[in-house]
Amino acid sequence: MFMGKGNTVAKTAPAVSSNVSVLSMDNVVNFVDYVVKSLVDNPNEVKIELHKGEREQTININCKKEDIGKIIGKQGKTIMAIRTLVSGAASRVNKQVNVEVLDQIAN
């Protein structure tokens, strides 16, 4: 962390046992939930669902129609970044995960 005028503070990482998996699919879903809710105007209307298939899992993002553009971003760059991060995290637990943005919350 930069403190200015050459002063820096080093952060130490918490100790993690090598036999404990810190990352789980719940953590990945919570990550997507946090990021998406940070992007939209109506975070209370966002619903994140994990659907498990035989070979792959899908994280569905349901939100208000006017918030879809904020999740997708210009030329799809925001959703591509989310998908890249999710894919990388999921590969650490040997999973294949897709992230889909649905049109609107089904009533």
Beta strands, then each sheet from edge to edge (+ up, - down):
strand 1: 47-52
strand 2: 57-62
strand 3: 97-101
sheet 1: 1+ 2- 3-
end
